[in-house]
Amino acid sequence: MKRIAAVAVLALAMGMPGTAEESASEALARGLDAETAGRDPAAAIEIYRGIVEKHRAEEELAARAQVRMAECYGKLGRKKEEVEAWKAVHRDFPGQTAACERATEALRRHGEGAQARPDPATELDTKLKSKVIDVDFQEAPLSDVIDFISQFSGFTIVVDPECAEAMSTPQTLVARKLPVGQVLRLALAGPELALVNMRGVAVITTRTREKELPAWTAFTVDPLRRQEDLDLLERLEGIRISLNFTDTPASEAFQFVIAVSEVPMSVDENCEGALVTLRVDDLTLREALECLALVGDLKYKVAGGGLHVAPRE
């Protein structure tokens, strides 16, 4: 899979096994010491398992522990457990790109083949429930609250232009060790907004559009459905990209997308006046384009092996 940009997810600090004061990184270091200096992979496995089981919310470190656990099983010659440990990397830490790529390569060596990407909507639901966060805001604009949650937790959160005015609503919100999804819904309760899972992308929208967005798409395909058009749709799923636009003309935004993805696109001249504000991290190009269309009020037609961009009527 072609990868254009990736953003590391920021881990949330919690206590780790060993001693009451031991941090996640200290526990991982202890496991590495047992594995390498102590040459005791069996003991290291137990340390790594403790990190994964008790501190899964710290995804980056937990994924590293899962990877090391798989490596230790390999050192012990326990192939069955090794393969299961590599599969668990994909299953439990789909957002940790480096770990998943390492697991994919290891599974290929064992003749297991590449692991399919988890369903994006299910993946997002899992993260919304499993990631925890602390927040403390006093009379802060809702936009600041959303930006903090997005950046600190590593979630891509897109704001529907339909509720842009509500983003200035003052928020007083204090929460300790709550799931990100619950914190977001608490923040949105006052202005009566909704959090929607749009095929794996968290979207803040109005109550009236809450039921519409999960199945909404900006794409239409030429009725003839030529092979070149189907190939393009598959290509959009195979490219990953990060975007960061602030009041950027739509034409410039698409020039950037074309430059980095090399996907053939034509942009209708009526899009010239549209401004887009969007920050998304490590999405498939199809997902990123859906978000770009949502915030820019745009639509796409796949035809002739290319993508045609126009204002949504």
C-alpha positions as CSV (number, residue, x, y, z in Angstrom):
1,M,0.0,0.0,0.0
2,K,1.4,3.4,-1.0
3,R,1.8,5.7,2.0
4,I,2.1,9.4,1.5
5,A,2.0,10.6,5.1
6,A,1.5,9.2,8.5
7,V,1.1,10.8,11.9
8,A,2.1,9.0,15.0
9,V,-0.7,8.6,17.6
10,L,0.0,10.3,20.9
11,A,-0.1,7.8,23.7
12,L,-2.0,8.5,27.0
13,A,0.1,8.1,30.1
14,M,-1.0,5.5,32.6
15,G,0.7,3.4,35.3
16,M,2.3,0.2,34.2
17,P,3.1,-3.2,35.7
18,G,6.1,-4.0,37.9
19,T,5.9,-1.2,40.5
20,A,3.3,1.4,41.3
21,E,5.5,4.1,39.9
22,E,6.7,2.3,36.8
23,S,5.8,4.1,33.5
24,A,4.9,2.4,30.3
25,S,8.3,3.1,28.7
26,E,10.1,1.8,31.8
27,A,8.1,-1.4,31.7
28,L,9.0,-1.8,28.0
29,A,12.6,-1.2,28.8
30,R,12.5,-3.9,31.5
31,G,11.1,-6.3,29.0
32,L,13.8,-5.5,26.5
33,D,16.4,-6.0,29.2
34,A,15.0,-9.4,30.0
35,E,14.8,-10.4,26.4
36,T,18.3,-9.2,25.3
37,A,20.7,-8.7,28.2
38,G,19.0,-11.4,30.3
39,R,18.4,-13.7,27.3
40,D,15.2,-14.8,28.8
41,P,12.4,-14.4,26.2
42,A,9.9,-16.3,28.3
43,A,10.2,-13.8,31.1
44,A,10.1,-10.9,28.6
45,I,6.8,-12.3,27.2
46,E,5.1,-12.0,30.6
47,I,6.3,-8.4,30.9
48,Y,5.1,-7.6,27.4
49,R,1.7,-9.4,28.0
50,G,1.2,-7.3,31.1
51,I,1.7,-4.1,29.1
52,V,-0.8,-5.1,26.4
53,E,-3.4,-6.4,28.8
54,K,-3.4,-3.6,31.4
55,H,-2.4,-0.5,29.3
56,R,-3.9,-1.0,25.9
57,A,-5.0,2.7,25.8
58,E,-1.3,3.6,25.3
59,E,-1.5,2.2,21.8
60,E,2.0,3.0,20.5
61,L,3.8,1.3,23.5
62,A,1.2,-1.5,23.7
63,A,1.7,-2.3,20.0
64,R,5.5,-2.3,20.5
65,A,5.0,-4.7,23.4
66,Q,2.8,-7.0,21.2
67,V,5.5,-6.9,18.5
68,R,8.2,-7.9,21.0
69,M,6.0,-10.6,22.3
70,A,5.7,-12.1,18.8
71,E,9.5,-11.9,18.4
72,C,10.1,-13.7,21.7
73,Y,7.8,-16.5,20.7
74,G,9.8,-16.8,17.5
75,K,13.1,-17.0,19.5
76,L,11.6,-19.8,21.6
77,G,10.5,-21.7,18.4
78,R,6.8,-21.5,19.4
79,K,5.5,-20.9,15.9
80,K,1.8,-21.2,16.6
81,E,2.0,-18.6,19.4
82,E,4.2,-16.4,17.3
83,V,1.7,-16.3,14.4
84,E,-1.2,-15.6,16.8
85,A,0.8,-12.8,18.4
86,W,1.5,-11.2,14.9
87,K,-2.2,-11.5,14.0
88,A,-3.1,-9.7,17.2
89,V,-1.1,-6.7,16.1
90,H,-3.5,-6.2,13.2
91,R,-6.6,-7.1,15.2
92,D,-5.8,-4.9,18.3
93,F,-3.7,-2.1,16.9
94,P,-4.8,-1.3,13.4
95,G,-3.9,2.3,13.7
96,Q,-0.2,1.6,14.5
97,T,1.2,1.6,11.0
98,A,4.8,0.6,11.7
99,A,3.8,-2.3,13.9
100,C,1.2,-3.5,11.4
101,E,3.7,-3.4,8.5
102,R,6.1,-5.4,10.5
103,A,3.4,-8.0,11.4
104,T,2.3,-8.2,7.7
105,E,5.9,-9.0,6.7
106,A,6.3,-11.6,9.5
107,L,3.0,-13.3,8.6
108,R,4.1,-13.5,4.9
109,R,7.3,-15.3,6.0
110,H,5.1,-17.8,7.8
111,G,2.9,-18.3,4.7
112,E,-0.1,-16.6,6.3
113,G,-0.5,-13.8,3.7
114,A,-1.3,-10.2,4.2
115,Q,-4.0,-9.3,6.7
116,A,-7.0,-7.4,5.4
117,R,-7.6,-3.9,6.7
118,P,-10.3,-4.0,9.4
119,D,-13.6,-2.3,8.6
120,P,-12.9,1.4,9.1
121,A,-16.3,2.1,10.9
122,T,-15.7,-0.8,13.3
123,E,-12.1,0.3,13.9
124,L,-13.3,3.8,14.8
125,D,-16.0,2.6,17.1
126,T,-13.4,0.5,18.9
127,K,-11.0,3.5,19.3
128,L,-13.8,5.7,20.5
129,K,-14.6,3.2,23.3
130,S,-11.0,2.1,24.2
131,K,-9.0,5.4,24.1
132,V,-9.2,7.4,27.3
133,I,-8.5,11.1,27.9
134,D,-8.4,13.8,30.5
135,V,-9.8,17.3,29.7
136,D,-10.2,20.5,31.7
137,F,-11.8,23.4,29.8
138,Q,-13.3,26.6,31.3
139,E,-15.4,28.7,29.0
140,A,-13.4,27.6,25.9
141,P,-14.8,27.7,22.4
142,L,-16.1,24.3,21.3
143,S,-13.6,24.4,18.4
144,D,-10.7,24.5,20.8
145,V,-12.1,21.5,22.7
146,I,-12.5,19.5,19.5
147,D,-9.0,20.5,18.3
148,F,-7.5,19.4,21.6
149,I,-9.3,16.0,21.6
150,S,-8.3,15.4,17.9
151,Q,-4.6,16.2,18.4
152,F,-4.1,14.5,21.8
153,S,-6.0,11.3,21.0
154,G,-4.9,11.0,17.3
155,F,-8.4,11.0,15.9
156,T,-9.4,12.7,12.7
157,I,-12.5,14.8,13.5
158,V,-14.2,16.6,10.7
159,V,-16.6,19.4,11.3
160,D,-19.6,19.6,9.0
161,P,-20.0,23.2,7.7
162,E,-23.7,23.0,8.7
163,C,-22.7,23.4,12.3
164,A,-19.7,25.8,11.9
165,E,-21.4,28.6,13.9
166,A,-21.8,26.4,16.9
167,M,-18.0,25.9,17.1
168,S,-17.8,29.2,18.9
169,T,-20.1,28.1,21.7
170,P,-18.3,28.4,25.1
171,Q,-17.6,25.1,26.8
172,T,-16.8,24.2,30.4
173,L,-15.9,20.6,30.4
174,V,-13.9,18.6,33.0
175,A,-13.4,14.8,32.6
176,R,-10.9,12.3,34.0
177,K,-10.1,9.0,32.3
178,L,-13.2,8.8,30.1
179,P,-13.4,7.2,26.7
180,V,-12.9,9.8,23.9
181,G,-16.3,9.0,22.4
182,Q,-18.0,9.8,25.7
183,V,-16.0,13.0,26.1
184,L,-16.9,14.2,22.6
185,R,-20.6,13.5,23.2
186,L,-20.5,15.5,26.4
187,A,-19.0,18.4,24.6
188,L,-21.6,18.2,21.8
189,A,-24.6,17.9,24.1
190,G,-24.9,21.6,24.9
191,P,-25.0,23.0,21.4
192,E,-27.2,19.9,20.4
193,L,-24.7,18.6,17.8
194,A,-24.1,14.9,16.9
195,L,-21.0,12.7,16.5
196,V,-21.3,10.5,13.4
197,N,-19.2,7.6,12.3
198,M,-18.9,8.2,8.5
199,R,-17.3,5.0,7.3
200,G,-14.4,5.3,9.8
201,V,-14.2,9.1,10.0
202,A,-15.6,11.0,13.1
203,V,-17.8,13.8,11.8
204,I,-19.5,16.5,14.0
205,T,-22.8,17.5,12.4
206,T,-26.3,18.8,13.2
207,R,-29.0,16.6,14.7
208,T,-30.9,16.9,11.4
209,R,-28.1,15.4,9.4
210,E,-27.1,12.7,12.0
211,K,-29.0,9.9,10.2
212,E,-28.0,11.0,6.7
213,L,-24.2,11.2,7.0
214,P,-23.2,7.6,7.9
215,A,-24.2,6.4,4.4
216,W,-23.5,9.7,2.5
217,T,-21.0,9.7,-0.3
218,A,-19.7,12.4,-2.7
219,F,-18.9,9.8,-5.4
220,T,-20.9,8.7,-8.4
221,V,-19.6,6.3,-11.0
222,D,-20.2,6.4,-14.8
223,P,-23.2,4.0,-15.3
224,L,-21.1,2.0,-17.8
225,R,-18.7,1.1,-14.9
226,R,-15.7,0.6,-17.2
227,Q,-12.8,-1.4,-15.8
228,E,-10.6,1.8,-15.8
229,D,-13.1,3.4,-13.4
230,L,-13.3,0.4,-11.1
231,D,-9.5,0.4,-11.1
232,L,-9.4,4.0,-10.1
233,L,-11.8,3.4,-7.2
234,E,-9.5,0.6,-6.0
235,R,-6.5,2.9,-6.4
236,L,-8.1,5.5,-4.1
237,E,-8.4,2.8,-1.4
238,G,-4.7,1.9,-1.8
239,I,-3.2,5.4,-1.2
240,R,-3.0,6.9,2.3
241,I,-2.7,10.6,2.8
242,S,-2.7,13.5,5.3
243,L,-4.2,16.9,4.5
244,N,-4.0,20.2,6.4
245,F,-5.9,23.1,4.8
246,T,-7.1,26.4,6.4
247,D,-9.3,28.6,4.2
248,T,-7.6,27.2,1.2
249,P,-9.1,27.6,-2.3
250,A,-10.5,24.3,-3.4
251,S,-8.5,24.5,-6.7
252,E,-5.2,24.7,-4.7
253,A,-6.3,21.9,-2.4
254,F,-6.9,19.6,-5.3
255,Q,-3.6,20.7,-7.0
256,F,-1.9,19.4,-3.9
257,V,-3.8,16.1,-3.9
258,I,-3.0,15.6,-7.6
259,A,0.7,16.3,-7.0
260,V,1.1,13.8,-4.2
261,S,-1.2,11.1,-5.4
262,E,-0.8,11.3,-9.2
263,V,-4.5,10.5,-9.5
264,P,-5.9,12.1,-12.7
265,M,-8.5,14.8,-11.8
266,S,-10.3,17.7,-13.4
267,V,-11.7,20.5,-11.3
268,D,-14.8,22.4,-12.5
269,E,-14.2,26.2,-12.8
270,N,-17.2,26.8,-10.5
271,C,-15.1,25.4,-7.6
272,E,-12.7,28.3,-7.8
273,G,-14.4,30.3,-5.1
274,A,-14.9,27.5,-2.6
275,L,-12.6,27.6,0.5
276,V,-11.9,24.5,2.5
277,T,-10.6,24.0,6.0
278,L,-9.7,20.4,6.8
279,R,-7.1,18.5,8.8
280,V,-7.1,14.7,8.3
281,D,-4.3,12.3,9.2
282,D,-3.4,9.0,7.6
283,L,-6.7,8.3,5.8
284,T,-7.1,6.4,2.5
285,L,-7.4,8.9,-0.4
286,R,-11.0,7.9,-0.8
287,E,-11.8,8.7,2.8
288,A,-9.8,12.0,2.6
289,L,-11.7,13.0,-0.6
290,E,-15.0,12.3,1.1
291,C,-14.1,14.7,3.9
292,L,-12.9,17.3,1.5
293,A,-16.2,17.1,-0.4
294,L,-18.1,17.4,2.9
295,V,-16.4,20.6,4.0
296,G,-16.2,22.1,0.5
297,D,-19.8,21.2,-0.5
298,L,-18.4,19.3,-3.5
299,K,-19.1,16.1,-5.5
300,Y,-17.1,13.7,-7.6
301,K,-17.8,11.7,-10.7
302,V,-15.6,8.8,-11.7
303,A,-15.5,8.5,-15.4
304,G,-12.9,7.9,-18.1
305,G,-10.4,6.6,-15.6
306,G,-10.3,10.0,-13.8
307,L,-12.0,12.0,-11.1
308,H,-14.1,15.0,-12.0
309,V,-14.7,17.5,-9.2
310,A,-17.7,19.9,-9.2
311,P,-19.8,21.9,-6.7
312,R,-22.6,20.0,-5.1
313,E,-26.0,21.2,-6.4
